[in-house]
Amino acid sequence: MISRLVLLEWKKLIVQKEIYIVLAICTFMLIIAQKAFYLSEDEAPYRFSKTMIDFIPNVGYLFILFPIIVMVARILSVEYELKMLELTATYKYGRKILISVKLLALFSCCVVVISFFFLLIGILSYLNYGFDYLDLDFVAVNSTYIYLDGQWVVWQVLLMEYLVLLFSIFTFAACLFLVARFVHRSVFIMLIGGGAFLLVELLDKYVMSFIGQMKISEYVNIVVDFSINSLLNFEALRLFSFSQLLVGLMVVTILLILANILVKESFIND
């Protein structure tokens, strides 16, 4: 039953033209950004591995996040915009099952989108540099953005990146989904999701340079360090180990899923 219901949610999503538009734009922008990220032989001996590891924390996460924001905005709000929200309250399997199915569909969307962009980056890196051995020592890659203690090889670091990215983005998506339970307009949900992310970028890249050593900078640092931005660009690995980060994300994800299932939204006609 669950798999059939998830498939129905997927069918609702795949007819949303906004998703294809943002995916096309992000794919095009990623290809352009990947060309700008080009490495010469003097810059790195293992260019394929370094690009695979460093491109996402450098800029690639942007192109993964925005399609997910659009999917979150459409997965629930489409029923409101089609005047079907009150009808879903009479869903025969129960409202909690419906929300659980939507969250499962959203998680599968995260898997598909992240896998697509990982594969695309791999193909572009191979076309530019050829292929490295994935059992290379991580230290030899000389990553600019990933900070890890202990012995790691390239394939382990890539798996770590994938898992952290998956649970980070799904955590953010679950937060946005909770907002969407009350803010039923998809355009507002997109603005909230994109605005929250861009606000932290603004604080990190520009505001911090102005406030310098002021007392308020301590609080701004806390906001930046524990934001979705810090997770997606892997700056959080400066504060936590990979295992701590992954376990923490899983706990927060479970709490957000429970919050989404248990909360009761109001049905507003406007």
C-alpha positions as CSV (number, residue, x, y, z in Angstrom):
1,M,0.0,0.0,0.0
2,I,2.7,2.5,1.0
3,S,4.7,2.0,-2.2
4,R,1.6,2.6,-4.3
5,L,0.8,5.8,-2.3
6,V,4.3,7.1,-2.7
7,L,4.1,6.5,-6.4
8,L,0.9,8.5,-6.5
9,E,2.7,11.4,-4.8
10,W,5.5,11.1,-7.4
11,K,2.9,11.3,-10.2
12,K,1.6,14.6,-8.7
13,L,5.1,16.0,-8.6
14,I,6.3,14.9,-12.1
15,V,3.5,17.0,-13.8
16,Q,4.7,20.2,-12.0
17,K,6.4,22.3,-14.7
18,E,8.2,24.4,-12.1
19,I,10.3,21.4,-11.0
20,Y,11.5,20.8,-14.6
21,I,12.4,24.5,-15.0
22,V,14.5,24.7,-11.9
23,L,16.2,21.4,-12.6
24,A,17.1,22.5,-16.1
25,I,18.4,25.8,-14.8
26,C,20.4,24.2,-12.0
27,T,21.8,21.6,-14.3
28,F,23.0,24.2,-16.8
29,M,24.4,26.4,-14.0
30,L,26.3,23.4,-12.5
31,I,27.9,22.6,-15.9
32,I,29.0,26.2,-16.2
33,A,30.3,26.2,-12.6
34,Q,32.1,23.0,-13.1
35,K,34.0,24.5,-16.0
36,A,35.0,27.4,-13.8
37,F,36.2,24.9,-11.2
38,Y,38.6,23.4,-13.7
39,L,42.0,22.3,-12.2
40,S,45.3,22.2,-14.0
41,E,47.8,19.3,-13.4
42,D,49.9,21.7,-11.3
43,E,47.1,22.4,-8.9
44,A,46.2,18.8,-8.1
45,P,47.7,15.4,-9.0
46,Y,44.4,13.6,-8.7
47,R,42.0,16.0,-10.4
48,F,39.0,13.7,-10.7
49,S,39.0,12.8,-7.0
50,K,39.6,16.4,-5.9
51,T,36.8,17.7,-8.1
52,M,34.4,15.0,-6.9
53,I,35.2,15.8,-3.3
54,D,35.5,19.6,-3.4
55,F,33.0,20.7,-6.0
56,I,29.9,20.2,-3.9
57,P,31.1,22.0,-0.7
58,N,32.5,24.7,-2.9
59,V,29.3,25.6,-4.9
60,G,27.6,22.4,-6.0
61,Y,25.3,22.2,-3.0
62,L,23.4,25.2,-4.3
63,F,22.2,23.4,-7.4
64,I,21.0,20.5,-5.3
65,L,19.1,22.5,-2.7
66,F,16.9,24.7,-4.9
67,P,15.2,21.9,-6.7
68,I,14.3,20.3,-3.4
69,I,12.9,23.7,-2.1
70,V,10.6,23.7,-5.2
71,M,9.5,20.1,-4.6
72,V,8.7,20.8,-1.0
73,A,6.6,23.8,-2.0
74,R,4.6,21.8,-4.5
75,I,4.2,18.5,-2.7
76,L,1.6,19.8,-0.2
77,S,0.5,23.2,-1.5
78,V,-0.7,21.8,-4.8
79,E,-3.7,20.4,-3.0
80,Y,-4.5,23.7,-1.4
81,E,-4.2,25.6,-4.7
82,L,-6.5,23.1,-6.3
83,K,-9.0,23.6,-3.5
84,M,-8.5,20.0,-2.3
85,L,-7.0,20.6,1.1
86,E,-10.1,20.0,3.2
87,L,-10.9,16.9,1.1
88,T,-7.6,15.4,2.1
89,A,-8.8,15.6,5.8
90,T,-11.2,12.8,4.9
91,Y,-8.4,10.6,3.4
92,K,-9.5,7.0,4.0
93,Y,-6.1,5.9,5.4
94,G,-6.0,8.8,7.8
95,R,-4.3,12.2,7.7
96,K,-1.2,10.9,9.5
97,I,-0.6,8.2,6.9
98,L,-1.0,10.8,4.1
99,I,1.6,13.1,5.7
100,S,4.0,10.1,6.3
101,V,3.6,9.1,2.6
102,K,4.4,12.6,1.5
103,L,7.5,12.8,3.7
104,L,8.6,9.4,2.3
105,A,8.0,10.7,-1.2
106,L,10.0,13.8,-0.3
107,F,12.9,11.7,1.0
108,S,12.9,9.7,-2.2
109,C,13.0,13.0,-4.2
110,C,16.1,14.0,-2.2
111,V,17.8,10.7,-3.0
112,V,17.0,11.0,-6.7
113,V,18.1,14.7,-7.0
114,I,21.3,14.2,-5.1
115,S,22.1,11.0,-7.0
116,F,21.5,12.8,-10.3
117,F,23.8,15.7,-9.5
118,F,26.5,13.3,-8.0
119,L,26.4,11.3,-11.3
120,L,26.5,14.5,-13.4
121,I,29.5,15.8,-11.5
122,G,31.2,12.4,-11.9
123,I,30.5,12.3,-15.7
124,L,31.8,15.9,-16.2
125,S,34.9,15.2,-14.0
126,Y,35.6,12.1,-16.0
127,L,35.3,14.0,-19.3
128,N,37.7,16.6,-18.1
129,Y,40.3,14.6,-16.3
130,G,39.8,10.9,-16.8
131,F,39.4,8.5,-13.9
132,D,41.3,8.2,-10.6
133,Y,41.4,5.1,-8.3
134,L,38.7,5.5,-5.7
135,D,40.9,3.7,-3.1
136,L,43.4,6.6,-3.1
137,D,44.4,7.9,0.4
138,F,42.2,11.0,1.1
139,V,45.3,12.9,2.3
140,A,46.8,12.6,-1.2
141,V,43.8,14.5,-2.7
142,N,44.6,17.6,-0.7
143,S,40.9,18.6,-0.2
144,T,40.3,22.3,0.3
145,Y,36.9,22.0,2.0
146,I,36.6,18.6,3.8
147,Y,38.2,18.2,7.3
148,L,38.5,14.6,8.5
149,D,40.5,12.9,11.2
150,G,41.8,9.4,10.8
151,Q,42.4,7.2,7.7
152,W,40.0,7.7,4.8
153,V,40.1,6.7,1.2
154,V,38.3,8.6,-1.6
155,W,35.2,6.4,-1.9
156,Q,34.6,6.6,1.8
157,V,34.8,10.4,1.7
158,L,32.4,10.5,-1.2
159,L,29.9,8.2,0.6
160,M,30.3,10.4,3.7
161,E,29.5,13.5,1.6
162,Y,26.5,11.8,0.1
163,L,25.0,10.8,3.4
164,V,25.6,14.1,5.1
165,L,24.2,15.9,2.1
166,L,21.1,13.6,2.0
167,F,20.2,14.0,5.6
168,S,21.1,17.7,5.7
169,I,18.8,18.5,2.8
170,F,16.0,16.2,4.0
171,T,16.2,17.9,7.4
172,F,15.9,21.3,5.8
173,A,13.1,19.9,3.6
174,A,11.2,18.5,6.6
175,C,11.5,21.9,8.3
176,L,10.1,23.6,5.2
177,F,7.4,20.9,5.0
178,L,6.3,21.8,8.5
179,V,6.1,25.5,7.5
180,A,4.0,24.4,4.4
181,R,1.4,22.8,6.7
182,F,0.4,26.4,7.6
183,V,1.7,28.5,4.7
184,H,-0.3,27.0,1.9
185,R,1.0,29.1,-1.0
186,S,3.9,27.5,-2.9
187,V,5.4,30.8,-3.8
188,F,5.7,31.8,-0.2
189,I,7.2,28.5,0.8
190,M,9.8,28.9,-1.9
191,L,10.6,32.4,-0.7
192,I,10.9,31.2,2.9
193,G,13.1,28.3,2.0
194,G,15.4,30.3,-0.3
195,G,15.3,33.4,1.9
196,A,16.4,31.5,5.0
197,F,19.4,30.0,3.1
198,L,20.3,33.3,1.5
199,L,20.0,35.2,4.7
200,V,22.7,33.0,6.4
201,E,24.9,33.4,3.3
202,L,24.6,37.2,3.6
203,L,25.4,37.0,7.3
204,D,28.4,34.8,6.7
205,K,29.9,36.5,3.6
206,Y,29.2,40.1,4.2
207,V,27.7,41.0,7.7
208,M,30.5,39.3,9.6
209,S,33.1,41.5,7.9
210,F,31.3,44.6,9.1
211,I,30.6,43.7,12.7
212,G,34.1,42.3,13.3
213,Q,34.8,42.0,17.0
214,M,31.5,43.4,18.2
215,K,29.6,41.4,20.8
216,I,26.8,40.5,18.4
217,S,29.3,38.7,16.1
218,E,29.3,35.8,18.7
219,Y,25.6,35.3,18.1
220,V,25.8,35.6,14.4
221,N,28.6,33.0,14.4
222,I,26.3,30.6,16.3
223,V,23.6,31.1,13.7
224,V,26.0,30.5,10.8
225,D,27.7,27.5,12.5
226,F,24.4,25.7,13.1
227,S,22.7,26.6,9.9
228,I,21.8,24.4,6.8
229,N,24.6,26.4,5.0
230,S,27.2,25.0,7.4
231,L,26.0,21.5,6.8
232,L,25.9,21.7,3.0
233,N,29.3,23.3,2.6
234,F,30.7,20.8,5.2
235,E,32.0,23.6,7.5
236,A,30.2,21.7,10.3
237,L,33.0,19.1,10.1
238,R,35.2,21.7,11.8
239,L,32.9,21.4,14.9
240,F,31.8,17.8,14.8
241,S,33.2,14.4,13.6
242,F,31.4,12.7,10.7
243,S,29.7,10.1,13.1
244,Q,28.5,12.9,15.4
245,L,27.2,14.9,12.5
246,L,25.4,12.0,10.9
247,V,23.8,10.7,14.2
248,G,22.7,14.3,15.1
249,L,21.1,14.7,11.7
250,M,19.3,11.4,12.0
251,V,17.9,12.4,15.4
252,V,16.7,15.8,14.2
253,T,15.2,14.2,11.1
254,I,13.2,11.7,13.3
255,L,12.0,14.6,15.5
256,L,10.9,16.6,12.5
257,I,9.1,13.6,11.0
258,L,7.2,13.1,14.2
259,A,6.4,16.9,14.4
260,N,5.0,16.8,10.9
261,I,2.9,13.8,11.6
262,L,1.5,15.0,15.0
263,V,0.9,18.6,14.2
264,K,-2.6,19.6,13.2
265,E,-2.9,22.4,10.7
266,S,-5.8,24.7,10.2
267,F,-7.9,24.7,7.1
268,I,-8.2,28.2,5.9
269,N,-10.2,29.3,2.9
270,D,-8.9,32.5,1.3
